[in-house]
């Protein structure tokens, strides 16, 4: 455990950031799951709606530096491809 005052503060800050990052990552996972569920149910309208929400959440998470920008682009691309497959 940290002994110095600054190290104690840093440990507290790290814990707060870890919990915040965890919640953002969970939101991303849940939004991706919603899109995939809509795709498996072949509901085109629902898939499009959830895709828009998911893209917004993924981009916001990426802009905060919680996930890498290329990881975000990859997730968005894969989801869009799945949604487009049921639209056509």
BAMARMAR-247293 format. One line per 3 residues: their letters; for each residue x negated, y negated, z negated of N, C-alpha, C, CB. Coordinates in steps of 0.001 Angstrom, whole numbers. Glycine has a CB too. Layout:
N
a = X:Y:Z:X:Y:Z:X:Y:Z:X:Y:Z ~ ...
% end
This chain:
88
xxx = -852:1193:0:0:0:0:-884:-1237:0:962:-9:-1229 ~ -329:-2320:509:-1075:-3575:614:-1318:-4182:-767:-322:-4574:1508 ~ -2497:-4796:-907:-2846:-5421:-2181:-2857:-6944:-2105:-4196:-4929:-2639
xxx = -3296:-7489:-969:-3375:-8937:-834:-1998:-9527:-569:-4340:-9320:289 ~ -1855:-10777:-946:-583:-11463:-764:-188:-11501:716:-662:-12887:-1330 ~ -1147:-11805:1584:-856:-11892:3012:-509:-10516:3584:-2052:-12494:3764
xxx = -1160:-9476:3074:-879:-8123:3555:512:-7665:3111:-1950:-7141:3046 ~ 911:-8071:1912:2263:-7747:1442:3309:-8423:2312:2445:-8169:-25 ~ 3051:-9686:2633:3979:-10427:3492:4071:-9774:4872:3534:-11900:3625
xxx = 2921:-9410:5417:2886:-8778:6726:3664:-7458:6706:1430:-8540:7167 ~ 3558:-6697:5623:4280:-5428:5505:5791:-5671:5501:3855:-4678:4220 ~ 6218:-6708:4799:7651:-7045:4772:8126:-7457:6163:7928:-8184:3754
xxx = 7329:-8284:6846:7700:-8744:8180:7789:-7577:9158:6693:-9780:8685 ~ 6838:-6660:9037:6825:-5498:9927:8071:-4642:9729:5566:-4657:9690 ~ 8490:-4489:8497:9672:-3686:8190:10936:-4330:8775:9818:-3511:6664
xxx = 11031:-5648:8644:12184:-6362:9198:12216:-6214:10715:12143:-7857:8806 ~ 11061:-6372:11363:10988:-6233:12818:11320:-4812:13252:9597:-6623:13324 ~ 10851:-3824:12493:11106:-2431:12832:12609:-2143:12830:10379:-1498:11850
xxx = 13301:-2637:11817:14738:-2405:11728:15491:-3135:12843:15260:-2852:10361 ~ 15043:-4352:13169:15684:-5113:14236:15481:-4405:15575:15124:-6553:14292 ~ 14246:-3966:15837:13947:-3268:17086:14751:-1977:17199:12449:-2964:17183
xxx = 14891:-1294:16069:15632:-43:16051:17088:-274:16458:15559:603:14660 ~ 17685:-1354:15971:19086:-1626:16307:19235:-1965:17789:19632:-2776:15443 ~ 18279:-2718:18342:18337:-3044:19770:18199:-1784:20618:17234:-4053:20139
xxx = 17266:-909:20252:17071:320:21019:18312:1209:20949:15842:1085:20503 ~ 18965:1225:19785:20184:2013:19635:21286:1465:20533:20645:2023:18169 ~ 21386:127:20611:22381:-488:21493:22133:-92:22943:22358:-2020:21349
xxx = 20865:-75:23344:20521:311:24717:20941:1753:24965:19000:135:24981 ~ 20605:2647:24050:20946:4062:24218:22452:4261:24315:20386:4886:23059 ~ 23206:3557:23459:24664:3707:23474:25272:3174:24769:25281:2987:22276
xxx = 24741:2066:25266:25290:1511:26506:24986:2424:27692:24723:103:26764 ~ 23799:3019:27705:23444:3968:28770:24363:5187:28695:21947:4402:28655 ~ 24632:5634:27484:25500:6798:27298:26917:6515:27798:25534:7206:25818
xxx = 27402:5281:27562:28738:4915:28037:28817:4980:29559:29110:3508:27551 ~ 27786:4476:30225:27773:4495:31691:27752:5932:32190:26556:3715:32244 ~ 26910:6755:31599:26810:8145:32033:28114:8905:31811:25675:8841:31300
xxx = 28810:8599:30720:30094:9238:30456:31116:8843:31512:30603:8868:29059 ~ 31122:7560:31868:32051:7087:32896:31738:7735:34247:31988:5547:33014 ~ 30457:7935:34524:30062:8568:35798:30514:10032:35822:28517:8476:36005
xxx = 30334:10738:34706:30741:12148:34678:32255:12308:34774:30236:12815:33404 ~ 32995:11287:34299:34453:11332:34405:34946:10865:35774:35080:10478:33315 ~ 34033:10463:36647:34351:9971:37996:35300:8776:37987:34959:11086:38818
xxx = 35243:7954:36939:36072:6745:36910:35216:5580:37401:36640:6466:35461 ~ 35448:5210:38630:34623:4205:39304:34728:2836:38632:35029:4093:40768 ~ 35963:2435:38301:36164:1127:37668:35459:1035:36330:37646:850:37484
xxx = 35657:2043:35513:35042:2067:34178:33520:2086:34284:35533:3293:33375 ~ 33000:2815:35232:31551:2905:35421:30976:1547:35799:31208:3948:36501 ~ 31667:820:36667:31188:-504:37073:31198:-1482:35911:32038:-1050:38213
xxx = 32261:-1444:35108:32358:-2347:33948:31253:-2069:32941:33729:-2207:33267 ~ 31079:-798:32631:30066:-447:31638:28657:-693:32159:30217:1009:31227 ~ 28464:-557:33470:27148:-834:34048:26769:-2296:33857:27128:-474:35540
xxx = 27712:-3196:34075:27436:-4623:33909:27029:-4925:32466:28670:-5463:34305 ~ 27753:-4339:31513:27418:-4542:30096:26041:-3955:29772:28494:-3901:29190 ~ 25785:-2760:30287:24524:-2082:30007:23341:-2858:30564:24542:-674:30585
xxx = 23476:-3383:31779:22392:-4151:32393:22082:-5379:31544:22765:-4571:33838 ~ 23124:-6039:31065:22932:-7219:30225:22172:-6872:28948:24283:-7847:29876 ~ 22569:-5811:28300:21927:-5395:27047:20481:-4988:27294:22702:-4230:26399
xxx = 20240:-4244:28369:18880:-3784:28675:17971:-4964:28987:18893:-2801:29860 ~ 18463:-5919:29772:17638:-7079:30112:17343:-7937:28893:18323:-7919:31176 ~ 18323:-8081:28017:18114:-8867:26804:17061:-8202:25915:19441:-9037:26032
xxx = 17147:-6888:25799:16179:-6141:25000:14779:-6265:25593:16586:-4664:24906 ~ 14695:-6235:26906:13413:-6362:27586:12818:-7757:27394:13573:-6058:29075 ~ 13661:-8779:27479:13164:-10150:27358:12632:-10433:25959:14266:-11143:27703
xxx = 13126:-9704:24971:12637:-9875:23605:11362:-9073:23343:13713:-9466:22615 ~ 10961:-8267:24329:9727:-7510:24194:9877:-6214:23435:8713:-8339:23530 ~ 11106:-5767:23245:11337:-4546:22477:11081:-3321:23347:12773:-4517:21917
xxx = 11503:-3408:24617:11111:-2382:25576:10359:-3074:26716:12363:-1585:26112 ~ 9536:-2323:27403:8718:-2880:28480:9610:-3256:29661:7623:-1871:28922 ~ 9216:-4288:30392:10052:-4763:31498:10207:-3718:32592:9468:-6031:32086
xxx = 9192:-2910:32809:9299:-1869:33834:10193:-724:33362:7906:-1334:34201 ~ 10190:-464:32068:11096:551:31532:12541:86:31707:10788:835:30032 ~ 12765:-1196:31476:14105:-1753:31644:14543:-1653:33101:14147:-3219:31172
xxx = 13649:-2009:34010:13962:-1944:35439:14273:-512:35859:12797:-2499:36272 ~ 13525:430:35312:13729:1846:35647:15095:2328:35148:12600:2716:35037 ~ 15449:1947:33931:16752:2345:33386:17897:1768:34215:16883:1889:31924
xxx = 17785:484:34546:18829:-181:35321:18962:459:36697:18527:-1682:35458 ~ 17831:740:37322:17836:1334:38652:18503:2701:38645:16418:1449:39185 ~ 18171:3512:37677:18735:4860:37611:20239:4822:37347:18033:5674:36522
xxx = 20655:3915:36465:22085:3803:36179:22849:3325:37419:22324:2839:34998 ~ 22287:2329:38102:22942:1794:39290:23066:2867:40371:22167:582:39829 ~ 22027:3677:40502:22065:4754:41497:23174:5753:41177:20706:5476:41561
xxx = 23334:6082:39899:24384:7019:39498:25779:6445:39765:24238:7372:38011 ~ 25948:5159:39427:27245:4526:39640:27553:4434:41129:27278:3128:39000 ~ 26553:4098:41933:26771:4003:43376:27104:5351:44001:25546:3421:44048
xxx = 26622:6416:43398:26904:7748:43949:28388:8102:43831:26058:8809:43233 ~ 29056:7624:42785:30488:7932:42671:31338:6911:43414:30907:7983:41201 ~ 30774:5721:43683:31521:4702:44416:31639:5022:45890:30870:3360:44245
x = 30663:5743:46428:30685:6004:47877:31408:7274:48244:29291:6072:48407
% end
